[in-house]
């Protein structure tokens, strides 16, 4: 038994003749008759009797009529859903993404606006978390993928595609006296109030050691754990923030400038996915929108 047989069965029930069924299905009369005979053979039931040139449904055919209608409607819904998934119009599909907290303010809205143009019906759930939490959420299949800073160790079973790089920069109010410098070095920070990120994390330990090697006592006034807050504090003239140019570039709308910090320290960022787990078309579309927004956000990088 196949779908074409059910379509012809329904058409004959509706029109009462092979001629009418042929017109509605686009088949020949002989083709309609052959499919009806095949269906009766497959089911081992007589579905129609010929009475004065018309096909009269048997009681068995009437019993099967509702089920045939349901099967064909479900097939149409199945086909429609597949089309919606393919074109991004599905309202039943959801994509979940993990991002660093510093990307919520401007980056994520712009990314989702871009994404919605191609996938207007897909529901998106965003999680703003730390690198370790994003890795754990991927491992537990809570999110489809995440964007994170590569800090050396990646959990087993997670694949990381490097998509961006940054370098350490000094972020300060645009009217700060050091804004006139092309480069900021450790000795320039002597006596300056500092805004520092990620106490005890690997990159912060490197910065602390670098300042110590240059005999610069860090006058840390604010400890924070997000690049967005560090840039916002610098915009208020609360000190100089040592951050990644990748994140500093997301806050160009603030009254701040960024200057390369020497010696050069670099950072790498990537998209993390679960190894061996297929991605839906909707998730692939969001990943592409993420990459496009990364490219846009890093244009005219001062660092």
N, C-alpha and C positions, 0 to 999 in steps of 0.2 A: 504494500500500500504506500502511496506517495501523496504529496501535497496537491499535485495536478489532478489526481483522481478525486480528491475531496472538493477541489474547486469546481470540477465538472459536475459532481454529485449535487452540490449546492445550486449550480446553475440550472440543472435539469429540474430540480425541485421547484425553483422559482418560476421557470418558464413553461414547464410541462411538455417540452419537446426537445428533440435533438437539434432542430433548426434554431430554436430560440437560444438554447445553450451555446450553440456554435457562434451565434452573433455576439453574445455577451462575453465569451471567452476568447474570441478571435481564432478559434479552431475550425476545422472542417467538420461536417456532420459525421463523416466516417470516423474522424478522430475522436469525437465525443462518444460515439457508440462504442468504439474500441476501449476507451478509458472506463466507461461504465461497466462493460463486460469484465475488464480486468479487476475492477474493484469488487464486483460480485464474486468473482473467482477467488480473490484474496481473502474475502470475508466469509466465503462459503454461504452466502445469503442471496436470496432474490430480492432486489431492491425496487424494481419497476416491472409493471406488467403493461403490455401494449393493449390499449382499448380504443378502437376507432381512430387509429393514427396518433394517439397520444400516449405518453408514458405516465402511467398512474403509479404513484408511490405505494409500496406495500406498507403495512403497519410497522415492519422492521425498519424501513427507511425513515418513517416518521419518528421512530424512537431514536434513531441515530442523528437526526437532523440537528438537534440542539448542540450535540457534542461536536459535530462537524463545524458548526458555526463558531463554537468556542475555540476549537483548534486553530481555525483560520484567523480569528481575531487575535489570538495569542501570537501567532506567527507574524501578523502585521505589526503588533506591538514590539515584538522582538526585533524585527527589521528596522522599525522606527528608532528604537533605543540604540541599536548599533550605529545608525546614521547620525544620531545626536552625539554619541560618544566620539565618532570620527570627526564631526564638524565642531565639537566643543560646545554644543548646545544642551548637553544633558544636565538636567537639574537634580538628578539622583546621585551624581558622582561627586566625590570630595577628594581634595588633595591637601595634604598636611606637610608643612615646611617648618624647619627650625632655623632661626636666625639669631645672631648676637643681639643683645639688647640695644646696642648703639645704632641699629639699623631700622628702628621702628618709626622714627619721626618723619623722615623725608624719603628715605630709600624704599622702604616697603610699600608705601602708598603709590609711588611712581611705578614700581614694578608691577603691582596688581592692576593698576590702570592700563598698562601696556598689555598684560595678560588677558584682561577681560575683553579686549577687542577681538581676540581669536577664540576665546573660550567663555562666552557670555553666560552660559548656564551652569558652569562648574562652581561648586562651593569650595572656598579655600579656608583652611584653618592655619593660623600663624602662631608659632610658639617662639618667644624671645628668651633664650637661655644661655648658659655658659657652654664652653666647648665640651666639657666632660658630660654635661647633661644632654646636649644634642647627640653626642655619640651614643649615650645610653638609650635615648629615645629611638634612635635608628635601630639599634640592636634589638630592642623590644618591639619593633614595628609600630611604635606609636606615631611616627612621622614617616613620610615617604623618602625625604632626603633633607639634608641640612647644609648650611654654609658655616664654615668655621675656620679659625686660625690654626694652621698646622704648627703644633708645638713639639714635634718630634715623635710622640707616641700616638699611634692610632690603634684602636681596639681591634682585636682579631675579628674577621668577618665583615669589616667595613672597608670599602674602597674609597679612596680620596683622589679626586681630579683637581689638580692645582689650576686655578683660573685667575688668580690675581697676586700681585706682590706689592709690598710697601717698604718704607724705610722709616727709621725714627726721625721725627721732626720736633722742633720746639714750636709750640703753638702759644701765641700771646696776643693781647689786644693790639690792634693796628697802630695805636698811638704809643706803644711801649718804646722805650729808648733803644732796645735791641732790635726793633723791627727794621732799622736801617742796615743791619748786618746781612750779608749774603749767606753766611754760615754761622751756626752757633756751636761753640766748643765748650768742653767742661769748665774751663777757667772763666768763661763768660757768665756762668751761672753762680759764681761765688757771691754769696750775700743776697741772691735773688730768691724770693718766695716761690716755692715749687709746688706743682700739682702732680702727684705721682699715681701711677696706675698699677694694679695687680700685685700688691705686696706679697712676697714669697714665691711668685711665679717666675719661671725661668728667665723670661725677658727682663723682668724687673731686677732680678739678681745680677744680670749682666750689666745693667745700667748702674746699679749701686756700686758694683766692683769697679766699673770704669771711672766713676767719680772719685772713688777712694784712691785709685791709682794715680789720679791727677791731683791728689791732696785737696780735693774740693769737698767741704762739709756740706752735704745736702740740707738746705733749710726747707724741709718738707712741711708746708702749712696745711695741705689738704691731701688725704689719702682717699682715692675713689676706685671704683671697680667697673666703670663704663667710660668708654671714650667720649660718648656724647656729653656726659656730665663734666668731664675734664675740659672739653672745648667750651662748654657753657660757662664754667668757672673762669676760664681764661678770658672769655668775652666780657666778663664783668670786672676785669682787671685784678682778679684775686691772686694771680701768679702766672708762672710759665708752666704749661703742661708739656710733658714729654710723652708723645703719642705716636701712633703709626700714621704715616701719610695717607694710607688707605682710608682710615676713619676720618682723619682731618679733612679729607676732600669731601666728605659728606656734609660738612658744616661750614661751607664757604659762605653761606648766607649770614653767618654771624660776623660781628665786627672784629675779626681776628685775621692774623697772617700766620703762615707756617714757614719756618726756615729749616733747611737741612741740618741735622745734628751730626757732628763729626767727633770721633770716628764713626764710620757708617755701620749701622745695625739694620738688618733687613728682616722682613716678615713675609711669610707665604700664607695664602688663603686658598681654600678649596671647597668643592662640593662633595659631601660625603653621602654615600648610598650603601645599602646592605648588599654585600657580595652575593651575586647569583640570584637576586630577587628581581624579576622583570618589573619595569616601570610602565604605568599606563600612559596612553597618549596625552591625557590631561596633565599628568605629572611631568612628562617630558616637555610639554608646552610651558609649564611654569618654570622649569629649569632653564629653558631657552630665554624666557623673559628675565630671569635672574641674571643670566650672563649679559644680556643686552643692557640692563640697568647698571651692572658693574662697569661695563665699558663706558657708558655715558657719564657715570659719576667720577671716573678717573681721568677725564679729559682735562688737559692743561694742568697736569700734576706739577706742582711747584717743586716737588722733591725729586 
